[in-house]
Amino acid sequence: MAMPHSGVTTPSNFEPFDKAWQRFAEQYPMLGLSGTRWAGVHVRRVHGVALLASGAAVRTASGVWLAHRQLFTDCMFKVLVSHDVQQPPSTTPPRAMESRDDVGVSS
Protein backbone atom coordinates (compact mmCIF):
# COMPACT_ATOMS: atom_id res chain seq x y z
CA MET A 1 0.00 0.00 0.00
CA ALA A 2 1.46 3.35 -1.02
CA MET A 3 1.71 6.11 1.56
CA PRO A 4 0.11 9.47 0.67
CA HIS A 5 3.33 11.45 1.10
CA SER A 6 7.01 10.65 0.80
CA GLY A 7 8.86 10.38 4.08
CA VAL A 8 5.69 9.61 6.02
CA THR A 9 7.27 6.69 7.84
CA THR A 10 10.18 8.75 9.18
CA PRO A 11 9.59 8.95 12.95
CA SER A 12 10.99 12.47 13.21
CA ASN A 13 8.11 13.71 11.00
CA PHE A 14 5.57 12.88 13.71
CA GLU A 15 4.59 13.97 17.19
CA PRO A 16 1.85 12.86 19.59
CA PHE A 17 -1.58 13.84 18.25
CA ASP A 18 -2.65 15.45 21.55
CA LYS A 19 0.40 17.73 21.52
CA ALA A 20 -0.28 18.81 17.92
CA TRP A 21 -3.98 19.36 18.71
CA GLN A 22 -3.20 21.51 21.77
CA ARG A 23 -0.76 23.64 19.76
CA PHE A 24 -3.32 24.00 16.94
CA ALA A 25 -6.05 25.14 19.37
CA GLU A 26 -3.67 27.72 20.88
CA GLN A 27 -2.50 28.88 17.43
CA TYR A 28 -6.07 29.58 16.25
CA PRO A 29 -7.96 31.09 19.21
CA MET A 30 -10.50 32.62 16.82
CA LEU A 31 -11.90 29.12 16.24
CA GLY A 32 -12.83 28.82 19.93
CA LEU A 33 -11.32 25.36 20.26
CA SER A 34 -10.42 23.61 23.47
CA GLY A 35 -6.95 22.14 23.41
CA THR A 36 -7.85 19.49 25.96
CA ARG A 37 -7.24 15.79 25.50
CA TRP A 38 -10.98 15.08 25.26
CA ALA A 39 -11.44 17.70 22.55
CA GLY A 40 -8.69 15.89 20.65
CA VAL A 41 -10.52 12.59 21.11
CA HIS A 42 -13.67 14.19 19.66
CA VAL A 43 -11.73 15.57 16.68
CA ARG A 44 -10.33 12.11 15.95
CA ARG A 45 -13.82 10.60 16.06
CA VAL A 46 -15.37 13.22 13.80
CA HIS A 47 -12.51 14.04 11.41
CA GLY A 48 -10.17 11.07 11.82
CA VAL A 49 -10.93 9.56 8.42
CA ALA A 50 -10.03 12.81 6.65
CA LEU A 51 -6.86 13.27 8.70
CA LEU A 52 -5.72 9.72 8.01
CA ALA A 53 -6.57 9.95 4.29
CA SER A 54 -4.63 13.19 3.91
CA GLY A 55 -1.53 11.87 5.69
CA ALA A 56 -1.85 14.55 8.38
CA ALA A 57 -2.21 11.82 10.99
CA VAL A 58 -1.43 8.13 11.30
CA ARG A 59 -2.59 5.48 13.71
CA THR A 60 -0.06 2.95 14.93
CA ALA A 61 -0.77 -0.76 15.24
CA SER A 62 -1.24 -0.24 18.99
CA GLY A 63 -3.87 2.47 18.41
CA VAL A 64 -1.73 5.51 19.21
CA TRP A 65 -2.45 8.56 17.02
CA LEU A 66 0.46 10.62 15.69
CA ALA A 67 0.27 13.93 13.82
CA HIS A 68 2.53 14.80 10.90
CA ARG A 69 4.54 17.91 11.82
CA GLN A 70 4.29 19.57 8.40
CA LEU A 71 0.79 18.51 7.31
CA PHE A 72 -1.34 18.59 10.45
CA THR A 73 -1.96 22.32 10.86
CA ASP A 74 -2.99 23.03 7.26
CA CYS A 75 -5.16 19.93 6.99
CA MET A 76 -6.85 20.50 10.36
CA PHE A 77 -7.63 24.11 9.48
CA LYS A 78 -9.14 23.06 6.14
CA VAL A 79 -11.20 20.33 7.78
CA LEU A 80 -12.61 22.67 10.43
CA VAL A 81 -13.09 25.82 8.36
CA SER A 82 -13.38 25.20 4.65
CA HIS A 83 -14.06 21.47 4.43
CA ASP A 84 -11.59 21.23 1.53
CA VAL A 85 -10.47 17.79 2.65
CA GLN A 86 -12.97 15.27 1.33
CA GLN A 87 -14.36 12.79 3.83
CA PRO A 88 -15.61 9.49 2.50
CA PRO A 89 -19.25 8.71 3.22
CA SER A 90 -19.95 7.01 6.51
CA THR A 91 -19.91 3.23 6.43
CA THR A 92 -22.03 3.04 9.56
CA PRO A 93 -25.57 1.89 8.71
CA PRO A 94 -28.39 4.10 9.95
CA ARG A 95 -29.90 3.09 13.24
CA ALA A 96 -32.87 0.76 12.81
CA MET A 97 -36.24 1.89 14.07
CA GLU A 98 -37.12 0.18 17.31
CA SER A 99 -40.22 -1.95 17.23
CA ARG A 100 -43.07 -0.54 19.27
CA ASP A 101 -45.26 -3.66 18.98
CA ASP A 102 -44.48 -4.87 22.47
CA VAL A 103 -44.88 -1.51 24.25
CA GLY A 104 -47.41 -1.80 27.05
CA VAL A 105 -47.88 -5.56 26.59
CA SER A 106 -47.38 -7.61 29.71
CA SER A 107 -46.74 -11.32 29.73
LOVEXMI-195770 format. One record per atom (N, C-alpha, C, O): residue number from 1; residue in one letter; atom name; x, y, z. Coordinates in steps of 0.05 Angstrom, whole numbers, plus 5000, padded with zeros to 4 digits. Example, Ala and Ser with C-alpha at 12.3 -4.5 7.8 and 13.67 -1.06 7.14 Angstrom:
<pts>
 num residuo atomo   px   py   pz
   1       A     N 5264 4886 5156
   1       A    CA 5246 4910 5156
   1       A     C 5264 4934 5156
   1       A     O 5285 4934 5169
   2       S     N 5257 4955 5142
   2       S    CA 5273 4979 5143
   2       S     C 5258 5001 5157
   2       S     O 5268 5023 5161
</pts>
This chain:
<pts>
 num residuo atomo   px   py   pz
   1       M     N 5017 4976 5000
   1       M    CA 5000 5000 5000
   1       M     C 5018 5025 5000
   1       M     O 5036 5027 5017
   2       A     N 5013 5043 4982
   2       A    CA 5029 5067 4980
   2       A     C 5020 5087 5001
   2       A     O 4997 5091 5006
   3       M     N 5040 5101 5012
   3       M    CA 5034 5122 5031
   3       M     C 5028 5148 5016
   3       M     O 5039 5152 4994
   4       P     N 5010 5165 5027
   4       P    CA 5002 5189 5013
   4       P     C 5025 5209 5008
   4       P     O 5024 5224 4988
   5       H     N 5045 5210 5025
   5       H    CA 5067 5229 5022
   5       H     C 5093 5215 5026
   5       H     O 5095 5196 5042
   6       S     N 5114 5225 5012
   6       S    CA 5140 5213 5016
   6       S     C 5151 5220 5044
   6       S     O 5146 5242 5053
   7       G     N 5166 5202 5056
   7       G    CA 5177 5208 5082
   7       G     C 5158 5204 5105
   7       G     O 5164 5211 5127
   8       V     N 5134 5194 5100
   8       V    CA 5114 5192 5120
   8       V     C 5123 5174 5143
   8       V     O 5116 5178 5166
   9       T     N 5138 5153 5136
   9       T    CA 5145 5134 5157
   9       T     C 5170 5142 5173
   9       T     O 5179 5127 5190
  10       T     N 5181 5165 5168
  10       T    CA 5204 5175 5184
  10       T     C 5193 5184 5211
  10       T     O 5178 5203 5212
  11       P     N 5202 5172 5232
  11       P    CA 5192 5179 5259
  11       P     C 5195 5208 5266
  11       P     O 5178 5219 5281
  12       S     N 5216 5221 5257
  12       S    CA 5220 5249 5264
  12       S     C 5199 5268 5252
  12       S     O 5196 5291 5260
  13       N     N 5183 5258 5232
  13       N    CA 5162 5274 5220
  13       N     C 5137 5275 5237
  13       N     O 5118 5290 5231
  14       F     N 5136 5260 5259
  14       F    CA 5111 5258 5274
  14       F     C 5115 5266 5303
  14       F     O 5137 5266 5314
  15       E     N 5093 5273 5315
  15       E    CA 5092 5279 5344
  15       E     C 5065 5269 5355
  15       E     O 5047 5263 5339
  16       P     N 5062 5267 5381
  16       P    CA 5037 5257 5392
  16       P     C 5014 5275 5383
  16       P     O 5016 5299 5382
  17       F     N 4992 5262 5375
  17       F    CA 4968 5277 5365
  17       F     C 4959 5298 5385
  17       F     O 4953 5320 5378
  18       D     N 4957 5290 5411
  18       D    CA 4947 5309 5431
  18       D     C 4964 5334 5433
  18       D     O 4953 5356 5437
  19       K     N 4990 5331 5430
  19       K    CA 5008 5355 5430
  19       K     C 5003 5373 5406
  19       K     O 5001 5397 5409
  20       A     N 5000 5361 5383
  20       A    CA 4994 5376 5358
  20       A     C 4967 5390 5360
  20       A     O 4964 5413 5352
  21       W     N 4947 5376 5371
  21       W    CA 4920 5387 5374
  21       W     C 4921 5411 5393
  21       W     O 4909 5432 5387
  22       Q     N 4935 5408 5416
  22       Q    CA 4936 5430 5435
  22       Q     C 4949 5455 5423
  22       Q     O 4940 5477 5427
  23       R     N 4971 5451 5408
  23       R    CA 4985 5473 5395
  23       R     C 4967 5486 5374
  23       R     O 4966 5510 5372
  24       F     N 4952 5469 5359
  24       F    CA 4934 5480 5339
  24       F     C 4912 5497 5352
  24       F     O 4906 5519 5342
  25       A     N 4900 5488 5374
  25       A    CA 4879 5503 5387
  25       A     C 4890 5529 5398
  25       A     O 4876 5550 5397
  26       E     N 4914 5530 5408
  26       E    CA 4927 5554 5418
  26       E     C 4934 5573 5395
  26       E     O 4933 5597 5398
  27       Q     N 4942 5562 5372
  27       Q    CA 4950 5578 5349
  27       Q     C 4926 5592 5335
  27       Q     O 4930 5613 5323
  28       Y     N 4902 5580 5338
  28       Y    CA 4879 5592 5325
  28       Y     C 4857 5597 5346
  28       Y     O 4836 5583 5345
  29       P     N 4861 5616 5363
  29       P    CA 4841 5622 5384
  29       P     C 4814 5631 5373
  29       P     O 4793 5629 5386
  30       M     N 4815 5642 5349
  30       M    CA 4790 5652 5336
  30       M     C 4770 5630 5330
  30       M     O 4747 5635 5325
  31       L     N 4780 5605 5330
  31       L    CA 4762 5582 5325
  31       L     C 4747 5573 5350
  31       L     O 4729 5557 5349
  32       G     N 4756 5583 5373
  32       G    CA 4743 5576 5399
  32       G     C 4746 5547 5406
  32       G     O 4728 5536 5418
  33       L     N 4769 5535 5400
  33       L    CA 4774 5507 5405
  33       L     C 4786 5503 5433
  33       L     O 4801 5519 5443
  34       S     N 4779 5481 5445
  34       S    CA 4792 5472 5469
  34       S     C 4815 5454 5462
  34       S     O 4812 5436 5446
  35       G     N 4838 5459 5474
  35       G    CA 4861 5443 5468
  35       G     C 4863 5419 5486
  35       G     O 4885 5407 5488
  36       T     N 4842 5412 5500
  36       T    CA 4843 5390 5519
  36       T     C 4845 5363 5505
  36       T     O 4840 5360 5481
  37       R     N 4853 5343 5521
  37       R    CA 4855 5316 5510
  37       R     C 4828 5306 5499
  37       R     O 4828 5293 5478
  38       W     N 4807 5312 5514
  38       W    CA 4780 5302 5505
  38       W     C 4770 5316 5480
  38       W     O 4755 5304 5464
  39       A     N 4778 5341 5476
  39       A    CA 4771 5354 5451
  39       A     C 4786 5340 5428
  39       A     O 4775 5337 5406
  40       G     N 4811 5332 5433
  40       G    CA 4826 5318 5413
  40       G     C 4814 5291 5406
  40       G     O 4814 5282 5383
  41       V     N 4803 5277 5427
  41       V    CA 4790 5252 5422
  41       V     C 4765 5256 5404
  41       V     O 4760 5241 5386
  42       H     N 4750 5277 5410
  42       H    CA 4727 5284 5393
  42       H     C 4735 5290 5364
  42       H     O 4721 5280 5346
  43       V     N 4756 5305 5361
  43       V    CA 4765 5311 5334
  43       V     C 4773 5286 5319
  43       V     O 4767 5283 5295
  44       R     N 4786 5267 5332
  44       R    CA 4793 5242 5319
  44       R     C 4769 5226 5311
  44       R     O 4768 5214 5290
  45       R     N 4748 5227 5328
  45       R    CA 4724 5212 5321
  45       R     C 4709 5224 5297
  45       R     O 4700 5210 5280
  46       V     N 4708 5251 5297
  46       V    CA 4693 5264 5276
  46       V     C 4708 5268 5250
  46       V     O 4697 5264 5228
  47       H     N 4734 5274 5252
  47       H    CA 4750 5281 5228
  47       H     C 4773 5262 5223
  47       H     O 4790 5267 5206
  48       G     N 4774 5240 5238
  48       G    CA 4797 5221 5236
  48       G     C 4801 5210 5209
  48       G     O 4823 5207 5200
  49       V     N 4779 5203 5195
  49       V    CA 4781 5191 5168
  49       V     C 4795 5211 5149
  49       V     O 4813 5203 5134
  50       A     N 4787 5236 5151
  50       A    CA 4799 5256 5133
  50       A     C 4829 5261 5140
  50       A     O 4845 5264 5122
  51       L     N 4835 5261 5166
  51       L    CA 4863 5265 5174
  51       L     C 4880 5242 5166
  51       L     O 4903 5246 5157
  52       L     N 4870 5218 5168
  52       L    CA 4886 5194 5160
  52       L     C 4889 5194 5130
  52       L     O 4911 5188 5120
  53       A     N 4868 5200 5115
  53       A    CA 4869 5199 5086
  53       A     C 4888 5220 5075
  53       A     O 4901 5215 5054
  54       S     N 4890 5242 5088
  54       S    CA 4907 5264 5078
  54       S     C 4937 5260 5086
  54       S     O 4954 5273 5075
  55       G     N 4942 5241 5104
  55       G    CA 4969 5237 5114
  55       G     C 4977 5256 5136
  55       G     O 4999 5255 5146
  56       A     N 4958 5272 5146
  56       A    CA 4963 5291 5168
  56       A     C 4965 5277 5194
  56       A     O 4975 5288 5214
  57       A     N 4954 5253 5195
  57       A    CA 4956 5236 5220
  57       A     C 4958 5207 5212
  57       A     O 4950 5199 5190
  58       V     N 4970 5192 5229
  58       V    CA 4971 5163 5226
  58       V     C 4964 5150 5252
  58       V     O 4965 5162 5274
  59       R     N 4955 5125 5250
  59       R    CA 4948 5110 5274
  59       R     C 4966 5085 5275
  59       R     O 4967 5070 5255
  60       T     N 4980 5082 5297
  60       T    CA 4999 5059 5299
  60       T     C 4983 5033 5303
  60       T     O 4959 5034 5308
  61       A     N 4997 5011 5301
  61       A    CA 4985 4985 5305
  61       A     C 4973 4982 5333
  61       A     O 4955 4967 5338
  62       S     N 4985 4997 5352
  62       S    CA 4975 4995 5380
  62       S     C 4953 5015 5386
  62       S     O 4943 5017 5408
  63       G     N 4945 5031 5365
  63       G    CA 4923 5049 5368
  63       G     C 4930 5078 5375
  63       G     O 4913 5095 5379
  64       V     N 4956 5083 5378
  64       V    CA 4965 5110 5384
  64       V     C 4964 5128 5359
  64       V     O 4972 5120 5338
  65       W     N 4953 5152 5363
  65       W    CA 4951 5171 5340
  65       W     C 4975 5190 5341
  65       W     O 4983 5200 5362
  66       L     N 4987 5194 5317
  66       L    CA 5009 5212 5314
  66       L     C 5002 5233 5292
  66       L     O 4988 5226 5273
  67       A     N 5011 5257 5296
  67       A    CA 5005 5279 5276
  67       A     C 5031 5285 5261
  67       A     O 5053 5286 5273
  68       H     N 5028 5289 5235
  68       H    CA 5051 5296 5218
  68       H     C 5058 5325 5223
  68       H     O 5040 5343 5221
  69       R     N 5083 5331 5229
  69       R    CA 5091 5358 5236
  69       R     C 5086 5379 5215
  69       R     O 5078 5401 5221
  70       Q     N 5089 5372 5190
  70       Q    CA 5086 5391 5168
  70       Q     C 5057 5393 5157
  70       Q     O 5049 5413 5147
  71       L     N 5042 5371 5159
  71       L    CA 5016 5370 5146
  71       L     C 4992 5376 5165
  71       L     O 4971 5384 5156
  72       F     N 4996 5371 5191
  72       F    CA 4973 5372 5209
  72       F     C 4959 5399 5210
  72       F     O 4934 5400 5207
  73       T     N 4973 5420 5214
  73       T    CA 4961 5446 5217
  73       T     C 4944 5454 5193
  73       T     O 4921 5462 5196
  74       D     N 4955 5453 5169
  74       D    CA 4940 5461 5145
  74       D     C 4916 5443 5141
  74       D     O 4894 5453 5135
  75       C     N 4919 5417 5144
  75       C    CA 4897 5399 5140
  75       C     C 4875 5403 5161
  75       C     O 4851 5403 5154
  76       M     N 4883 5406 5186
  76       M    CA 4863 5410 5207
  76       M     C 4847 5436 5203
  76       M     O 4823 5436 5207
  77       F     N 4861 5457 5195
  77       F    CA 4847 5482 5190
  77       F     C 4827 5479 5167
  77       F     O 4805 5489 5169
  78       K     N 4835 5466 5145
  78       K    CA 4817 5461 5123
  78       K     C 4793 5444 5131
  78       K     O 4771 5450 5123
  79       V     N 4798 5424 5147
  79       V    CA 4776 5407 5156
  79       V     C 4756 5422 5172
  79       V     O 4732 5419 5169
  80       L     N 4766 5439 5190
  80       L    CA 4748 5453 5209
  80       L     C 4735 5478 5196
  80       L     O 4712 5485 5204
  81       V     N 4748 5491 5177
  81       V    CA 4738 5516 5167
  81       V     C 4726 5514 5139
  81       V     O 4703 5522 5135
  82       S     N 4741 5503 5121
  82       S    CA 4732 5504 5093
  82       S     C 4723 5477 5082
  82       S     O 4711 5476 5061
  83       H     N 4727 5456 5097
  83       H    CA 4719 5429 5089
  83       H     C 4731 5422 5062
  83       H     O 4718 5408 5046
  84       D     N 4755 5431 5056
  84       D    CA 4768 5425 5031
  84       D     C 4777 5396 5030
  84       D     O 4779 5384 5008
  85       V     N 4782 5384 5052
  85       V    CA 4791 5356 5053
  85       V     C 4766 5339 5051
  85       V     O 4748 5340 5069
  86       Q     N 4764 5322 5031
  86       Q    CA 4741 5305 5027
  86       Q     C 4740 5282 5047
  86       Q     O 4760 5269 5051
  87       Q     N 4717 5279 5059
  87       Q    CA 4713 5256 5077
  87       Q     C 4696 5235 5062
  87       Q     O 4676 5242 5050
  88       P     N 4704 5210 5063
  88       P    CA 4688 5190 5050
  88       P     C 4661 5187 5065
  88       P     O 4660 5194 5088
  89       P     N 4641 5178 5051
  89       P    CA 4615 5174 5064
  89       P     C 4617 5154 5087
  89       P     O 4634 5136 5087
  90       S     N 4601 5158 5107
  90       S    CA 4601 5140 5130
  90       S     C 4594 5112 5122
  90       S     O 4576 5107 5105
  91       T     N 4608 5093 5134
  91       T    CA 4602 5065 5129
  91       T     C 4584 5053 5151
  91       T     O 4578 5029 5150
  92       T     N 4577 5070 5170
  92       T    CA 4559 5061 5191
  92       T     C 4530 5061 5181
  92       T     O 4521 5082 5172
  93       P     N 4517 5038 5183
  93       P    CA 4489 5038 5174
  93       P     C 4471 5054 5192
  93       P     O 4477 5057 5216
  94       P     N 4450 5066 5182
  94       P    CA 4432 5082 5199
  94       P     C 4420 5064 5220
  94       P     O 4416 5040 5216
  95       R     N 4414 5077 5243
  95       R    CA 4402 5062 5265
  95       R     C 4374 5052 5257
  95       R     O 4358 5067 5247
  96       A     N 4369 5027 5263
  96       A    CA 4343 5015 5256
  96       A     C 4321 5026 5275
  96       A     O 4327 5031 5299
  97       M     N 4298 5029 5265
  97       M    CA 4275 5038 5281
  97       M     C 4269 5016 5301
  97       M     O 4268 4992 5294
  98       E     N 4264 5023 5326
  98       E    CA 4258 5004 5346
  98       E     C 4228 4996 5343
  98       E     O 4211 5013 5337
  99       S     N 4223 4971 5347
  99       S    CA 4196 4961 5345
  99       S     C 4180 4970 5369
  99       S     O 4189 4968 5392
 100       R     N 4156 4980 5364
 100       R    CA 4139 4989 5385
 100       R     C 4116 4970 5390
 100       R     O 4097 4976 5405
 101       D     N 4116 4946 5377
 101       D    CA 4095 4927 5380
 101       D     C 4091 4917 5408
 101       D     O 4068 4911 5416
 102       D     N 4113 4914 5423
 102       D    CA 4110 4903 5449
 102       D     C 4108 4923 5472
 102       D     O 4109 4916 5495
 103       V     N 4105 4949 5465
 103       V    CA 4102 4970 5485
 103       V     C 4076 4967 5499
 103       V     O 4055 4966 5486
 104       G     N 4076 4966 5525
 104       G    CA 4052 4964 5541
 104       G     C 4040 4936 5542
 104       G     O 4019 4933 5554
 105       V     N 4053 4916 5531
 105       V    CA 4042 4889 5532
 105       V     C 4056 4875 5555
 105       V     O 4080 4875 5557
 106       S     N 4040 4863 5572
 106       S    CA 4052 4848 5594
 106       S     C 4048 4818 5589
 106       S     O 4028 4810 5578
 107       S     N 4067 4803 5599
 107       S    CA 4065 4774 5595
 107       S     C 4051 4760 5617
 107       S     O 4048 4735 5617
</pts>
